[in-house]
Structure formats: structure tokens, C-alpha cells
Amino acid sequence: MEEAESGRDGYEGPAHGVELEEFLIASTPITQAQWRVVARWEQGPAETWRIPLEENPFRFQSNHATLRDGESDSSQRPVDAISWDEANEFCRRLCQRTGRHYTLPSEAQWEYACRAGSSTPYAFGFELTPELANLRLSSPAWAVPEPTKTELADVEQTTPVGLYPANAWGLHDMHGNVWEWCLDHWRESYSGVPKDGSPWIDANAPATAERVLRGGSWSDSPADSRSACRRRLSATAMDPGVLGFRVVCLPGSPPPELASPSLAPPDRNRSGRQPLVLWIDDHPDNNRGERAALAAEGVAVLLASSPEEAIELLAASASVDLLLSDCGRAMIQRPACCCSRCCGPRGSSSP
């Protein structure tokens, strides 16, 4: 980021170097369809849901949205009325159900992914045009004379994820559509923030403390959608129509406070039930021998060819003991709560 960038706020600096460990980030914000899958999960015997998740907490869902040509419902639009607490709970449930470390991105991870190697105000250069992002490029709807309001009806709202071009790393909607929550507590500047790109967390902050938002929304100006722009809001606040998020997946298992005991290796003596493994494999012929060996040991295997199919199987079966994945890192355009973009080992960022 250039210190003299037009529209820059004082709390966007000072510019500093950050070294990031490898992480995966979703190619789009979480969609309404993906949210519903997780919100409908029944809590397992050893899982802990901290707060309830409403099934349809969206402003722009099918009966309150102007659908675009080819859009039969709003399921592929981003969630748009989610508090930080709810977004964090979504990630916790993914951790407990899958045994993988899902979380909201840190500010450094988010900006590194948004920039995709660029140093300009936007991943696409020095300006945004209507073809590049869903944001307010002219007067807001409430300021437009009545006769022309209907012409703007299909613009002044969210749009399906992935509708606009991706940045150089294949990530959609990093500018506009909905604001995206980060894990960090709000801080007035980058002085003293972690150099490894981890989130800045105030251990003494109250539960309602302000968290960071990035990316701008359909109702915001280009200046609010710059790669460096940062805003804040209480963790429990909801601003209907503009608040969403995307998830990242970190290497290794989730930390103890997020993990579920139910993800331990299956106990074959438990109630005499046959252990059940869900195996995600986009090239199933490669592991026939391993699955045959499991079957010989009395372990049943459910095979999914994609993360999307795995989510559906998980939702339908609360008795899965272990989840294994052998998917390649090909881009998943609309992942069902799975991350699809590797942002590289020890990447460098200068937020």
C-alpha cells in the first residue's frame, strides 16, 4: 500500500511487512446455501454449539430480492446480515464436524489475499468500474429521483457470488458485495501488530468489543472498498444487507478450544456400531486399496467426490466418526464451506 494513496485513513498505517504461513482461503464469501447447511446441523453428542444460528438471517433472500436473469433463487448470494459472533460460531461448527481448522481470516491474511500481489488501491488497478465489482459507483438509491429508482433495483442489493471477475489469484468479491469479518479486534493503527500475520486479539476485551471489517459492500463507495480500507463494528452487531464473511483453513488440527472430542479415532466397541469414515477424494481410483483395507477391518466408508458432496453427506449423517480428504488443490468455484485458494508458504504482505 502506498502511504499517499488517495482516500487513505490514518488507521490504515503505518505500512509494514508481514510474513505469512501457508493458508487456504475460500474463493467467494459464504453463500446463503452454505450457511443453511451448517445452520441445520444437529448438535452431535460431543459437539458444543455456543449460540444458535438462524437458518435464514438474510435481507436479500428470494422473497426480498430482485432476482437477476438466470437466477431462480438467492441461494448463491452471500449471507448479508451476520454478526461476528455468528460468523465465528459457523467456523467453530465446521471445526468440530470436520476436524479441520476453519476460522475467519486475520486482517493480514485477508489483505494479502485481496491484493493478490498488487500494490494499487484495488486488485484490478487504480480504479473500479461497474464491470469489476458490486458497489455504489453513483448516487445511492435513496438519493435518486423516484422515476428512476426501479432502474437501480437490480443494482442496489447483493449479487450472486462469483458474478464479477476474480482477482489474479482466483478470488471473487474481495471488493464490494458484502463487508467481510476478520478475526482481529479493532486497533487504531498497525503499531505493535503481530509480524507473522496472526490476528491481533485483546484478551481483556469484552464480548461486544469491536472487530474488523474489510472489502466494502454494494452500498459503499469505491474508497470504502480499497484493499487497505478497514472498518469496525461490535462483534454482536448486525447491519442487515451488508455483513458477510469468508473462511480460511489453516494447516493442522483445530486448537483444543475449537475441537470436538467426537473427532477422535473411532471406538469399535462403542455400542457395537460399525465405525464410519467419510472420505473426500476427487480421484477415487487412486485409493481403492486403502479403502479396501478399511473395509476388511470392519470400517464402513462413505465416498464423496467433492467438498460440496461431503457437506451434504455430513448433513445427512451425524454418525460419521472420521473425515479424510485426498482432494487436489484445483480451484473450487463455489466451495461448500471449504477453502479453495492456497495463498502460498511464507507469503509477504504490507498492509
Sequence and secondary structure as in RCSB ss.txt:
>XXXX:A:sequence
MEEAESGRDGYEGPAHGVELEEFLIASTPITQAQWRVVARWEQGPAETWRIPLEENPFRFQSNHATLRDGESDSS
QRPVDAISWDEANEFCRRLCQRTGRHYTLPSEAQWEYACRAGSSTPYAFGFELTPELANLRLSSPAWAVPEPTKT
ELADVEQTTPVGLYPANAWGLHDMHGNVWEWCLDHWRESYSGVPKDGSPWIDANAPATAERVLRGGSWSDSPADS
RSACRRRLSATAMDPGVLGFRVVCLPGSPPPELASPSLAPPDRNRSGRQPLVLWIDDHPDNNRGERAALAAEGVA
VLLASSPEEAIELLAASASVDLLLSDCGRAMIQRPACCCSRCCGPRGSSSP
>XXXX:A:secstr
  TT TT  GGG     EEE   EE SS  BHHHHHHHHT    TT    S   S   SSSGGGS   TT SSST
TSB  B  HHHHHHHHHHHHHHHSSEEE   HHHHHHHHHTT  SSBTTBS   TTT BS  S  GGGS HHHHH
HHTTTSS   TT S   TTS   SSBSSEEEEEEE  SSSTT  TTS     TT  TT EEEEES  TTS GGGG
STT EEEEETT   TTTEE   EEESS   TTT  GGGS   TTGGG   EEEEE SSGGGGHHHHHHHHHTT E
EEEESSHHHHHHHHHH TT  EEEE       SS SS   EE  TTEEE  
